[in-house]
């Protein structure tokens, strides 16, 4: 297979996963999450193939057209794909956008590696719909902005995905009624660029967030702290099971859920998620996974 054929096959596969995610959201939000995360990863792999198909494999020297066609090659994950794209092309993928892609991937990892305890309730369907809206917002900007020259021939199916995502607002209507309409400060909110609800709040009280949407969860980051050399580090706690409840505090790491402090942090070699607490030395995963 030629690189152009691999690129086309990968991106069309990503479009298939995106469409299936939208088909499944109502009845099967767990599978919608898995499919959407797979689609994002495939988009990054497709972009990486344009640098040379060998770079999408874990071991580039093992890549041959025959092994690609047979599906016998182990390919990179989202994090490594990003690193290789930036290294090989000189591009800088927006950190805020990539954080949203990682959020989707982390939820997918919980479903695939363990379980996600809350994906059966209406509120969780709403949360998944919101995260998919935000992730698509950034993915669409990437496909039609910095990567437009590579994906312009797919403008029609990309637009069709965007049109279908507009129907996700039906999952968010009840969030707007419940969270925003009853809030006395709602008259100060502005229009969210993602879900289009009048729900964007500038009074976040968070140095890393200048605005946050109370409907879809979109966050407009504040770069003030980052400009001073700080990073918005988030990890999960294996001691209490808290997901993304751990922050670096200058003296180590502390979980806001259980209050436990830790001196070290490990990163899963498969999903690149940060963890503190007990770990399995063979896999770098928390023992309870």
Helices and strands as residue ranges (DSSP letters): H 3-24, H 29-49, G 53-56, G 60-62, H 65-70, H 78-89, H 95-113, H 122-144, H 148-151, G 152-154, H 155-165, G 166-168, H 169-175, I 176-180, G 186-188, E 190-191, E 198-201, E 209-213, E 219-221, H 224-227, E 234-237, E 246-248, E 253-255, E 261-262, E 266-267, E 274-276
